[in-house]
Amino acid sequence: MYEIVKIINSTLRDQAFSNPFEYIMDNQLAAIFIFSLFSTVLCKVAFSMCGIFYKSRSNKTLGSIGYMFFYCINVQVLIKLCQWFQNIYLVISIYMLFVIALFIVLYKIKNGIRQNIV
């Protein structure tokens, strides 16, 4: 099952999502270059968000689905920000604030779930 989810995730990441920086830059090559640099940060952020709820090596399939969920959220936020604002520094600043706020909310959700279980 994990292999199927892994293939779906990589296909979605590569094919389904547009490059968010295409909305800001006229130079297609520069947009691809910036997104390829930023995608490492994006992957680490999505992995960290997934790690709030997922215990490493417990269930690879659920972990992969969680990672893809948080990756989709982050890419969609970036796409919307790039559509609304034309300044890359403003987009990255707002995105960083979004990530911080989302981490705070996710930790509060995790702590609320943990308190209700115990």
Secondary structure, DSSP 4 states (H G I P E B T S, - for coil): -HHHHHHHHHHIIIIISPPGGGGT-S-HHHHHHHHHHHHHHHHHHHHHHHHHH--TTS-HHHHHHHHHHHHHHHHHHHHHHHHH---HHHHHHHHHHHHHHHHHHHHHHHHHHHHHH-
